[in-house]
Amino acid sequence: MVKINYRCYQEDDDQQLADLYNLAFQMNGAGFVRTPKEWNWRYVQSPNFEPEMVQIAEDKDLNIIIGAVHVNLIENLVFGHKQYP
């Protein structure tokens, strides 16, 4: 049975998060290959970034990231010609 630890982003996660993205989205050769720096620009380098905005699932035994959820801050959303805060 896999033991999973749930936690927030930490500074040394960039390589594993880039690897996870590439594994998930590059299996058919489509899309962009992400490096740790390319992943980082959108989230960690954002002026409003908080570590809680990236939730991570980590295999406790292997000490590797097996899943991640990224939250973007949206100040205003336009949907159906209406603007929502």
Secondary structure as UniProt FT lines:
FT   STRAND          4..8
FT   HELIX           11..13
FT   HELIX           14..25
FT   TURN            27..28
FT   HELIX           36..42
FT   TURN            43..45
FT   TURN            47..48
FT   HELIX           51..53
FT   STRAND          54..59
FT   TURN            60..63
FT   STRAND          64..70
FT   STRAND          77..79
FT   TURN            80..81
FT   STRAND          82..84
//
